[in-house]
Amino acid sequence: MELVPGTAFMNDQEDIPPEYSDIPKDVLKHGNGRYKEVILVPQPSDNPNDPLNWPQWKKEMILLIVSLSAAVVGAYGPMLSPGFVLVSADLNITVEVLSQATAWLVLTVGLSLFITNPLAKMMGRRPVYILAICIMFATSVWGAVASDYESFLASRIIAGIGMAPYELLVQCTIGDMYFVHERATRIAVWNLFLLTGISGGALIAGYIIELDGYRWTFGVCAIFFGILMIFVVLFVPETAYRRDSLAVVIEADDRGSVGVHMKLGHEHESHHAEKGFSHNFDGSTTEKKHTYLKSLRVFTGRYSSAPMWKVFLRPIVMWFYPALIWAFLIYGTTMTWTVVFSVVNGVIFVSPPYNFTVSQTGLVSVSPFILTIIGEVISGPLNDWICMYLTRKNKGIYEPEFRLPLIMVAVILGTIGFFGFGATIHYDTHWTGPVLCFGIANMSLVFAATCVFGYIIDSYPRHNEEAFVAINARNFLTFGLTYFVNDWLAQQGPLVNATTTSSATPSATPDYEAICESQAYGYAEYCPQCLSQCEGSAYAEQCYYSVFTAINEIESNCEAHGGWNCEQTAVDDVCTDS
């Protein structure tokens, strides 16, 4: 039950705000076990095909499959970095040109997101996942047999189209299947696979390149993508779900009677009562559970009624939202510098004073691999625990901003990792110095991603796809830096490179309390006038739900037309006490 974007009444306790004291919380669906006092957000329907109602094993299986796919996708991008010198010699190009090929791959990922995520919004997740994994399989085979640089580059560029959904669409799938109090842990699971794929891929690829040649790195990816393609087709059903929106408008006529106009789907009903509310809305469903074969349908209908051009342009508009600019700066800069460091490792560690072999350069990724796992094990559950703790302190009201305190861990780790990496290389310290700092920098990305993605999923539940496209505009930043980073490194050295990095990342971190204020905390005390009208109604549950949904619909409609002023005016109109 969402009150305003992301704000939710989530904890069943005694010291709730007065305006909530009469809400019949016992009729709302709660969690199980240790979460038995948690009011489920969002409230699941009675439809057995609602992903929120799927058995836990099914949710975890889907998450595991798409996360494994994300891991191989993560490995695919930087897997050649340990052998940049050998690969460039084999293709008769310079190291700078080879790093530019990686940059073009990153650019394609960024551009593709403007197509794949809106398509997922319109057509559902399943067809996009299937198409993407097929592209990755085909381009991996292509890369394994490419005989010249032009063919190699073309395979990398087209692969970017297939990589895009597994970098950003998985978060939307998590939002489809899991409740608010479960999401940070699952985001950490997905991020664990993605980031360990990035670091672990380079670790394994170093040995493959040294023993069998770089083409076998593509061959191994093709094997994994072929297996995962079968699993995606057979065991990843559509997770997008059309939820009927229920809106209510409260009016008072000249005689003082209250009118309630309710709209569900395409139906519109009007009811009037002298006191309180009344309506005949029935939230039950008679839909039967889909058979396994029916769940394998690739296309299951359209999931957005918005015009296609608007869905495709919305990420550009949303990029200017303050919260999304902040998310872009935090996640974007941290992820970009991590990728950049992966690119330069193949040059730094094969040169004096380290003189690593290709396989030894791959072993540099052991540090980020281990620290990423440790960070994910801590960050996800800790973020969910902090949210539940702050929700109890906030009298049972959850705010997405409760995801943000943990971001300070990312700032501290990022400053140490990025600056330390450049400084240790500049002063030719023992190899343990830069290797450890590289791992710490990756660990900072873990905490940043958990906070940022959890915050955005909860803040923009209706526009996850577009919001993540806006955030991942960071691919354009990554493209620019990976394109010339080796030239920059050669001209100014690692210390200047890393100092710029460590300065940029923490400076993007604002006071999270200011973000709380900017989110219009409270929506006029959650409209106590409207809630008081529900008291004593024979249909109190539907009444409360209607009021809250009306406010949520106002937010959605106003989001693109006037921002907070529009929302505040509209909410005031709905919440005017007759």
Wavefront OBJ file of the C-alpha trace (Angstrom):
o trace
v 0.000 0.000 0.000
v 1.883 3.058 -1.249
v 0.969 6.505 0.005
v 3.302 8.624 -2.093
v 6.120 7.600 -4.376
v 8.017 5.076 -2.330
v 6.479 6.041 1.021
v 4.749 3.041 2.562
v 2.905 2.041 5.713
v 4.972 -1.055 6.404
v 5.210 -1.929 10.080
v 2.403 -3.067 12.365
v 3.090 -1.406 15.721
v 1.407 0.545 18.493
v 3.027 3.991 18.208
v 1.789 4.775 14.690
v 0.805 8.352 13.752
v -2.684 9.374 14.968
v -4.052 9.623 11.435
v -3.360 5.892 11.000
v -4.733 4.728 14.330
v -8.055 3.521 12.916
v -6.727 1.765 9.833
v -7.822 -1.907 9.963
v -4.321 -3.307 9.532
v -5.478 -6.852 10.254
v -7.148 -7.033 6.825
v -3.884 -6.232 5.040
v -1.489 -8.973 4.013
v 1.554 -9.430 6.240
v 4.855 -11.246 5.916
v 5.699 -14.593 7.463
v 8.035 -15.737 10.224
v 10.205 -12.961 11.594
v 8.459 -10.558 9.213
v 4.972 -11.334 10.505
v 4.551 -7.724 11.680
v 5.623 -6.325 8.306
v 2.784 -5.128 6.087
v 3.649 -6.300 2.584
v 4.559 -3.511 0.169
v 3.296 -3.636 -2.484
v 0.141 -5.478 -1.425
v -0.145 -8.603 -3.606
v -3.359 -9.350 -5.459
v -5.340 -12.574 -5.089
v -4.260 -13.676 -8.568
v -2.066 -16.816 -8.496
v -0.244 -15.464 -11.568
v 0.872 -12.338 -9.722
v 4.694 -12.675 -9.412
v 4.407 -11.463 -5.819
v 2.379 -14.615 -5.081
v 4.785 -17.052 -6.699
v 6.406 -19.619 -4.379
v 9.737 -18.517 -2.975
v 11.681 -21.268 -4.741
v 10.406 -20.037 -8.102
v 11.428 -16.446 -7.409
v 14.893 -17.497 -6.281
v 15.316 -19.766 -9.311
v 14.501 -16.930 -11.707
v 16.837 -14.586 -9.844
v 19.618 -17.189 -9.959
v 19.283 -17.725 -13.720
v 19.269 -14.045 -14.675
v 22.055 -13.351 -12.170
v 24.219 -16.117 -13.643
v 23.578 -14.608 -17.067
v 24.596 -11.220 -15.676
v 27.810 -12.774 -14.338
v 28.852 -14.041 -17.773
v 27.823 -10.711 -19.305
v 29.971 -8.977 -16.697
v 32.920 -11.195 -17.606
v 32.462 -10.640 -21.342
v 33.305 -6.926 -21.296
v 36.714 -6.743 -19.560
v 37.833 -10.356 -20.057
v 40.591 -9.410 -22.507
v 42.161 -6.788 -20.230
v 44.883 -9.071 -18.733
v 46.119 -9.894 -22.233
v 45.824 -6.519 -23.930
v 49.447 -6.621 -25.087
v 49.181 -10.153 -26.547
v 45.743 -9.590 -28.098
v 46.775 -6.306 -29.735
v 49.858 -7.995 -31.197
v 47.725 -10.843 -32.571
v 45.341 -8.381 -34.241
v 48.176 -6.125 -35.468
v 46.876 -3.082 -33.611
v 48.109 -0.958 -30.728
v 46.993 -1.295 -27.119
v 45.281 2.099 -27.425
v 43.175 0.881 -30.365
v 42.225 -2.276 -28.468
v 41.114 -0.253 -25.438
v 39.025 1.850 -27.822
v 37.278 -1.343 -28.945
v 36.207 -1.835 -25.328
v 35.017 1.768 -25.313
v 32.821 1.145 -28.362
v 31.348 -1.885 -26.610
v 30.470 0.255 -23.584
v 28.932 2.940 -25.819
v 26.724 0.353 -27.520
v 25.504 -0.862 -24.129
v 24.557 2.701 -23.191
v 22.736 3.381 -26.457
v 20.971 0.005 -26.428
v 19.442 0.702 -23.031
v 17.333 3.419 -24.648
v 15.756 0.651 -26.732
v 15.803 -2.534 -24.646
v 14.440 -1.155 -21.372
v 11.522 0.754 -22.971
v 10.747 -2.391 -24.979
v 10.671 -4.320 -21.704
v 8.236 -1.727 -20.353
v 5.953 -2.155 -23.369
v 6.283 -5.879 -24.145
v 7.489 -7.397 -20.884
v 10.824 -8.691 -19.633
v 10.809 -12.193 -21.114
v 11.154 -11.395 -24.857
v 13.967 -8.940 -24.112
v 15.840 -11.462 -21.947
v 15.541 -14.166 -24.609
v 16.645 -11.897 -27.459
v 19.588 -10.603 -25.404
v 20.912 -14.043 -24.439
v 20.629 -15.194 -28.072
v 22.658 -12.169 -29.197
v 25.325 -12.907 -26.587
v 25.589 -16.525 -27.728
v 25.880 -15.541 -31.401
v 28.441 -12.776 -30.845
v 30.548 -15.019 -28.605
v 30.766 -17.576 -31.406
v 31.518 -14.739 -33.813
v 34.318 -13.392 -31.613
v 35.852 -16.856 -31.360
v 36.198 -17.172 -35.147
v 36.921 -13.513 -36.046
v 40.179 -13.381 -38.017
v 40.794 -9.631 -38.251
v 40.242 -6.500 -36.199
v 37.247 -5.275 -38.209
v 35.319 -8.493 -37.603
v 36.455 -8.561 -33.970
v 35.241 -4.976 -33.441
v 31.879 -5.666 -35.095
v 31.268 -8.660 -32.821
v 32.052 -6.569 -29.744
v 29.780 -3.706 -30.794
v 26.784 -5.949 -31.503
v 27.392 -7.806 -28.234
v 26.700 -4.531 -26.430
v 23.048 -4.847 -27.467
v 22.790 -8.204 -25.708
v 24.665 -7.048 -22.620
v 22.346 -4.116 -21.889
v 19.319 -5.961 -20.389
v 21.404 -8.050 -17.996
v 23.156 -4.936 -16.716
v 19.993 -2.996 -15.873
v 16.750 -4.931 -16.414
v 17.404 -7.413 -13.606
v 16.648 -4.729 -11.004
v 13.194 -4.311 -12.547
v 12.631 -8.057 -12.320
v 13.569 -7.903 -8.639
v 10.994 -5.137 -8.172
v 8.399 -7.329 -9.928
v 8.843 -10.355 -7.662
v 9.927 -9.129 -4.233
v 8.478 -6.943 -1.507
v 10.214 -3.798 -0.280
v 11.744 -5.448 2.786
v 13.297 -8.180 0.590
v 14.747 -6.138 -2.252
v 18.138 -4.931 -1.010
v 19.283 -8.481 -0.291
v 18.249 -9.601 -3.794
v 19.869 -6.569 -5.395
v 23.042 -7.548 -3.556
v 22.735 -11.096 -4.940
v 22.433 -9.851 -8.524
v 25.234 -7.342 -7.991
v 27.384 -10.096 -6.476
v 27.096 -12.154 -9.651
v 27.639 -9.158 -11.946
v 30.711 -7.797 -10.147
v 32.298 -11.173 -9.434
v 31.749 -11.930 -13.106
v 33.680 -8.786 -13.990
v 36.580 -9.575 -11.653
v 36.438 -13.362 -11.880
v 36.216 -13.254 -15.665
v 39.514 -11.398 -15.906
v 41.022 -13.824 -13.402
v 40.155 -16.886 -15.498
v 40.693 -15.187 -18.862
v 44.325 -14.481 -18.019
v 45.100 -18.198 -17.948
v 42.966 -18.925 -21.029
v 44.733 -16.233 -23.071
v 48.167 -17.406 -21.975
v 47.532 -21.118 -22.584
v 45.056 -21.279 -25.490
v 44.834 -17.804 -27.010
v 42.292 -15.027 -26.577
v 39.750 -16.564 -28.983
v 38.989 -19.275 -26.457
v 37.754 -16.636 -24.010
v 34.920 -16.068 -26.475
v 34.524 -19.822 -26.885
v 34.061 -20.348 -23.148
v 31.521 -17.498 -23.058
v 29.649 -19.113 -25.959
v 29.384 -22.375 -24.000
v 27.990 -20.613 -20.932
v 25.594 -18.447 -22.945
v 24.340 -21.505 -24.845
v 23.489 -23.309 -21.598
v 21.959 -20.213 -20.004
v 19.908 -19.545 -23.140
v 18.139 -22.872 -22.605
v 17.490 -22.059 -18.937
v 16.138 -18.587 -19.756
v 13.742 -19.986 -22.355
v 12.496 -22.819 -20.126
v 12.566 -21.374 -16.604
v 12.253 -17.567 -16.740
v 8.581 -16.666 -17.292
v 7.270 -13.150 -17.688
v 7.569 -11.196 -14.424
v 5.859 -7.995 -15.558
v 2.294 -7.881 -14.248
v -0.643 -5.639 -15.065
v -2.124 -4.421 -11.820
v -5.537 -2.778 -12.073
v -5.323 0.789 -10.839
v -8.083 1.945 -8.530
v -8.615 5.691 -8.269
v -11.037 7.696 -6.147
v -12.100 11.326 -6.246
v -13.865 12.754 -3.195
v -16.404 15.503 -3.727
v -18.978 17.285 -1.596
v -22.200 18.686 -3.025
v -24.172 21.678 -1.753
v -26.049 19.517 0.754
v -22.824 18.291 2.326
v -23.075 14.731 1.059
v -19.863 13.047 0.090
v -19.491 11.630 -3.413
v -17.011 8.943 -4.262
v -16.146 8.349 -7.900
v -14.177 5.177 -8.389
v -12.433 3.965 -11.490
v -11.074 0.449 -11.961
v -9.553 -0.345 -15.322
v -12.073 0.810 -17.940
v -15.017 0.730 -15.569
v -16.301 3.795 -13.777
v -18.748 3.753 -10.927
v -20.216 6.574 -8.869
v -21.618 6.234 -5.369
v -23.006 8.786 -2.954
v -23.602 8.562 0.752
v -24.625 11.056 3.415
v -21.803 9.869 5.674
v -18.675 7.918 4.995
v -17.965 6.047 1.737
v -19.593 3.143 0.009
v -18.765 1.176 -3.111
v -18.976 -2.334 -4.453
v -15.392 -2.878 -5.472
v -14.324 -6.505 -5.224
v -10.585 -7.131 -5.386
v -10.899 -10.897 -5.763
v -10.024 -12.728 -8.954
v -11.297 -15.839 -10.696
v -8.267 -16.205 -12.972
v -6.745 -19.669 -12.941
v -3.079 -20.399 -12.474
v -1.216 -20.568 -15.779
v 0.008 -23.958 -16.880
v 3.737 -24.431 -17.398
v 3.330 -24.395 -21.189
v 1.294 -21.195 -21.062
v 3.977 -19.558 -18.923
v 6.487 -20.200 -21.738
v 4.762 -17.745 -24.077
v 7.278 -15.189 -25.311
v 4.743 -12.417 -25.847
v 2.028 -12.009 -23.227
v 0.547 -8.664 -24.223
v 1.294 -5.006 -23.738
v 2.206 -3.749 -20.274
v 2.045 0.010 -20.781
v -0.756 2.067 -22.280
v 1.534 5.052 -22.845
v 2.446 5.925 -26.449
v 5.660 4.274 -27.544
v 7.378 7.572 -28.323
v 6.700 8.782 -24.790
v 8.144 5.619 -23.239
v 11.297 5.989 -25.322
v 11.727 9.683 -24.475
v 10.897 9.400 -20.765
v 14.445 8.365 -19.684
v 15.781 11.618 -21.133
v 13.267 13.626 -19.103
v 13.878 11.583 -15.960
v 17.612 12.137 -16.172
v 16.982 15.681 -14.925
v 15.249 14.468 -11.745
v 17.513 15.422 -8.797
v 17.423 11.905 -7.326
v 18.432 10.367 -10.647
v 21.222 12.873 -11.227
v 22.525 11.947 -7.782
v 22.242 8.222 -8.554
v 24.058 8.751 -11.845
v 26.889 10.607 -10.133
v 27.298 8.054 -7.344
v 26.893 4.788 -9.237
v 28.080 6.143 -12.579
v 31.393 7.566 -11.415
v 32.188 4.594 -9.177
v 31.371 2.029 -11.865
v 33.200 4.018 -14.538
v 36.450 4.265 -12.602
v 36.289 0.585 -11.716
v 35.987 -0.289 -15.413
v 38.791 2.136 -16.277
v 41.121 0.513 -13.752
v 40.350 -2.888 -15.283
v 41.363 -1.530 -18.681
v 44.707 -0.090 -17.520
v 45.681 -3.138 -15.449
v 46.758 -4.976 -18.585
v 49.303 -2.233 -19.267
v 50.425 -1.348 -15.734
v 51.177 -4.802 -14.367
v 52.999 -6.201 -17.402
v 55.421 -3.259 -17.251
v 58.252 -2.573 -14.767
v 58.493 -2.745 -11.805
v 55.904 -5.548 -11.710
v 56.600 -7.403 -14.989
v 53.632 -9.751 -14.525
v 52.764 -12.420 -17.056
v 49.266 -12.434 -18.571
v 48.040 -15.036 -16.071
v 49.571 -13.108 -13.171
v 47.849 -9.942 -14.386
v 44.591 -11.867 -14.279
v 45.319 -12.795 -10.667
v 45.134 -9.085 -9.792
v 41.366 -9.640 -9.904
v 41.504 -12.014 -6.921
v 41.368 -9.023 -4.580
v 38.186 -7.437 -6.028
v 36.670 -10.906 -6.400
v 37.033 -11.684 -2.683
v 36.187 -8.198 -1.403
v 33.143 -8.008 -3.687
v 31.765 -11.204 -2.162
v 32.391 -9.912 1.362
v 30.789 -6.572 0.500
v 27.678 -8.158 -1.011
v 27.201 -10.514 1.936
v 27.239 -7.469 4.229
v 25.585 -4.690 2.200
v 22.282 -6.274 1.154
v 21.091 -7.723 4.485
v 22.493 -4.702 6.361
v 20.608 -2.298 4.097
v 17.338 -4.184 4.632
v 17.964 -4.259 8.404
v 18.637 -0.497 8.493
v 15.409 0.116 6.573
v 13.359 -1.982 8.980
v 15.026 -0.327 11.999
v 14.371 3.198 10.705
v 10.816 2.225 9.756
v 10.113 1.185 13.349
v 11.690 4.431 14.586
v 9.498 6.329 12.114
v 6.326 4.865 13.650
v 5.865 2.217 10.991
v 6.234 4.507 7.974
v 8.851 3.479 5.424
v 10.665 6.022 3.251
v 13.020 5.133 0.358
v 15.562 7.521 1.881
v 16.154 4.891 4.567
v 18.301 3.152 1.930
v 20.830 5.995 1.896
v 22.794 5.986 5.200
v 24.917 3.082 3.979
v 26.236 5.239 1.120
v 28.824 6.717 3.485
v 30.558 3.330 3.542
v 30.900 3.556 -0.246
v 32.380 7.050 0.031
v 35.015 5.998 2.576
v 35.988 2.818 0.726
v 36.009 4.587 -2.640
v 38.292 7.363 -1.436
v 40.757 4.850 0.018
v 40.609 2.475 -2.936
v 40.803 4.900 -5.850
v 43.402 7.256 -4.407
v 45.419 4.396 -2.939
v 45.523 2.564 -6.274
v 47.099 5.508 -8.078
v 49.441 6.452 -5.244
v 50.838 2.945 -4.759
v 51.523 2.540 -8.470
v 53.036 6.031 -8.740
v 55.478 5.331 -5.909
v 56.262 1.789 -7.132
v 55.195 0.074 -3.917
v 54.970 -3.689 -3.540
v 52.287 -5.229 -5.764
v 50.081 -5.945 -2.734
v 49.409 -2.197 -2.405
v 47.673 -1.543 -5.752
v 46.053 -4.983 -5.770
v 44.472 -4.436 -2.348
v 43.370 -0.891 -3.248
v 41.829 -2.190 -6.480
v 39.765 -4.604 -4.400
v 38.700 -1.884 -1.950
v 37.578 0.308 -4.866
v 35.416 -2.547 -6.145
v 34.013 -3.059 -2.649
v 32.916 0.596 -2.619
v 30.949 -0.078 -5.805
v 29.111 -2.888 -4.010
v 27.772 -0.573 -1.291
v 27.035 2.214 -3.783
v 25.019 -0.065 -6.070
v 23.013 -1.605 -3.215
v 22.012 1.834 -1.908
v 21.371 3.472 -5.271
v 19.349 0.691 -6.900
v 17.284 0.009 -3.785
v 16.502 3.716 -3.469
v 15.484 4.096 -7.120
v 13.356 0.920 -7.211
v 11.395 2.103 -4.174
v 11.180 5.766 -5.265
v 10.009 5.192 -8.841
v 8.038 1.923 -8.764
v 6.124 2.769 -11.957
v 9.134 3.918 -13.931
v 11.949 1.549 -12.954
v 12.854 0.795 -16.552
v 13.180 4.448 -17.549
v 14.942 5.403 -14.310
v 17.651 2.787 -14.778
v 18.203 3.893 -18.363
v 18.753 7.430 -17.067
v 21.233 6.210 -14.448
v 23.121 4.116 -16.941
v 23.867 7.139 -19.041
v 27.112 6.552 -17.141
v 28.046 4.309 -20.093
v 28.724 7.460 -22.102
v 31.106 8.627 -19.378
v 32.714 5.194 -19.337
v 33.036 5.273 -23.130
v 34.843 8.604 -23.080
v 37.299 7.601 -20.377
v 38.104 4.108 -21.651
v 38.613 5.568 -25.122
v 41.600 7.692 -24.090
v 42.549 6.427 -20.610
v 45.756 4.718 -21.746
v 46.918 7.931 -23.436
v 46.016 9.867 -20.275
v 47.911 7.366 -18.155
v 50.984 7.622 -20.376
v 50.999 11.437 -20.342
v 50.176 12.263 -16.704
v 50.735 9.055 -14.791
v 48.603 7.001 -12.385
v 48.719 9.478 -9.486
v 46.945 12.274 -11.395
v 44.545 9.718 -12.834
v 43.598 8.307 -9.427
v 43.545 11.697 -7.664
v 40.935 12.899 -10.152
v 38.997 9.704 -9.539
v 39.044 9.830 -5.752
v 38.075 13.506 -5.776
v 35.140 13.089 -8.152
v 33.456 10.150 -6.452
v 32.881 11.442 -2.884
v 32.054 14.954 -4.117
v 28.963 13.491 -5.742
v 27.575 12.381 -2.377
v 25.033 14.840 -0.951
v 23.478 14.917 2.484
v 20.797 12.233 2.358
v 18.656 14.249 4.751
v 18.382 16.962 2.104
v 17.084 14.342 -0.301
v 14.449 13.374 2.253
v 13.253 16.974 2.380
v 13.198 17.317 -1.397
v 10.873 14.328 -1.684
v 8.003 16.302 -0.107
v 8.119 14.234 3.070
v 4.600 13.544 4.223
v 2.154 14.671 1.537
v 0.301 16.975 3.926
v 0.414 14.498 6.822
v -0.895 11.718 4.556
v -4.326 13.280 4.132
v -5.910 12.684 7.548
v -9.157 14.281 6.338
v -9.653 11.591 3.712
v -8.815 8.845 6.155
v -11.283 10.151 8.691
v -14.034 9.818 6.083
v -13.298 6.091 5.835
v -13.831 5.488 9.537
v -16.833 3.334 10.251
v -17.529 2.518 6.619
v -18.701 -0.990 5.862
v -16.104 -1.025 3.111
v -13.336 0.569 5.150
v -10.519 -1.530 3.691
v -11.378 -0.636 0.104
v -11.927 2.963 1.168
v -8.462 3.336 2.667
v -6.935 1.605 -0.313
v -8.833 3.898 -2.684
v -7.641 7.075 -0.989
v -4.015 5.995 -0.973
v -4.189 4.808 -4.572
v -5.741 8.114 -5.620
v -2.799 9.995 -4.128
v -0.387 7.646 -5.846
v -2.124 8.146 -9.194
v -1.913 11.911 -8.720
v 1.818 11.627 -8.237
v 2.158 9.549 -11.378
v 0.114 11.979 -13.473
v 1.862 15.042 -12.095
v 5.333 13.614 -12.448
v 5.665 14.894 -15.994
v 3.550 18.031 -15.553
v 4.696 20.524 -13.008
v 6.436 18.421 -10.409
v 5.818 19.028 -6.705
v 3.599 22.099 -7.094
v 1.213 20.158 -9.278
v 1.224 17.201 -6.893
v 0.681 19.326 -3.800
v -2.241 21.198 -5.369
v -3.885 18.017 -6.608
v -3.454 16.213 -3.302
v -4.868 19.192 -1.451
v -7.908 19.061 -3.750
v -8.468 15.366 -3.093
v -7.856 15.742 0.623
v -10.101 18.735 1.208
v -12.352 17.982 4.166
v -15.974 18.393 3.194
l 1 2 3 4 5 6 7 8 9 10 11 12 13 14 15 16 17 18 19 20 21 22 23 24 25 26 27 28 29 30 31 32 33 34 35 36 37 38 39 40 41 42 43 44 45 46 47 48 49 50 51 52 53 54 55 56 57 58 59 60 61 62 63 64 65 66 67 68 69 70 71 72 73 74 75 76 77 78 79 80 81 82 83 84 85 86 87 88 89 90 91 92 93 94 95 96 97 98 99 100 101 102 103 104 105 106 107 108 109 110 111 112 113 114 115 116 117 118 119 120 121 122 123 124 125 126 127 128 129 130 131 132 133 134 135 136 137 138 139 140 141 142 143 144 145 146 147 148 149 150 151 152 153 154 155 156 157 158 159 160 161 162 163 164 165 166 167 168 169 170 171 172 173 174 175 176 177 178 179 180 181 182 183 184 185 186 187 188 189 190 191 192 193 194 195 196 197 198 199 200 201 202 203 204 205 206 207 208 209 210 211 212 213 214 215 216 217 218 219 220 221 222 223 224 225 226 227 228 229 230 231 232 233 234 235 236 237 238 239 240 241 242 243 244 245 246 247 248 249 250 251 252 253 254 255 256 257 258 259 260 261 262 263 264 265 266 267 268 269 270 271 272 273 274 275 276 277 278 279 280 281 282 283 284 285 286 287 288 289 290 291 292 293 294 295 296 297 298 299 300 301 302 303 304 305 306 307 308 309 310 311 312 313 314 315 316 317 318 319 320 321 322 323 324 325 326 327 328 329 330 331 332 333 334 335 336 337 338 339 340 341 342 343 344 345 346 347 348 349 350 351 352 353 354 355 356 357 358 359 360 361 362 363 364 365 366 367 368 369 370 371 372 373 374 375 376 377 378 379 380 381 382 383 384 385 386 387 388 389 390 391 392 393 394 395 396 397 398 399 400 401 402 403 404 405 406 407 408 409 410 411 412 413 414 415 416 417 418 419 420 421 422 423 424 425 426 427 428 429 430 431 432 433 434 435 436 437 438 439 440 441 442 443 444 445 446 447 448 449 450 451 452 453 454 455 456 457 458 459 460 461 462 463 464 465 466 467 468 469 470 471 472 473 474 475 476 477 478 479 480 481 482 483 484 485 486 487 488 489 490 491 492 493 494 495 496 497 498 499 500 501 502 503 504 505 506 507 508 509 510 511 512 513 514 515 516 517 518 519 520 521 522 523 524 525 526 527 528 529 530 531 532 533 534 535 536 537 538 539 540 541 542 543 544 545 546 547 548 549 550 551 552 553 554 555 556 557 558 559 560 561 562 563 564 565 566 567 568 569 570 571 572 573 574 575 576 577 578
